[in-house]
Amino acid sequence: MSPPKPTDRVDVMIGFLGVFAALFLVVTIACEVTGRPALSYALILLALVVALVLEVRHRGAIVRRTTAAPGELATDRSGHE
């Protein structure tokens, strides 16, 4: 068995949030099309998408931190440390 990667937990959370975001997207669209109230579903979808974006950014930070060469500081996209 291989050792766990640093991003394993974040990857699981991204998958979990992604599945529920997709489900709430379908429910929200169905409610909008049928004329049923969809505000609560849309707000939950918004919260899920925000959480998903934050997890993806967190995963990127983990990858940048683990791929930086020893003794070298990881830099952001603009080249600043």
Residue pairs with C-beta under 8 A, 6 or more apart in sequence:
6 62
6 66
7 59
7 62
7 63
10 55
10 58
10 59
10 62
11 59
13 55
14 52
14 55
14 56
14 59
17 48
17 51
17 52
17 55
18 52
20 48
21 45
21 48
21 49
21 52
24 41
24 44
24 45
24 48
25 45
27 38
27 41
28 38
28 41
28 42
28 45
31 37
31 38
31 41
32 38
64 74
65 74
67 74
68 74
73 81
75 81
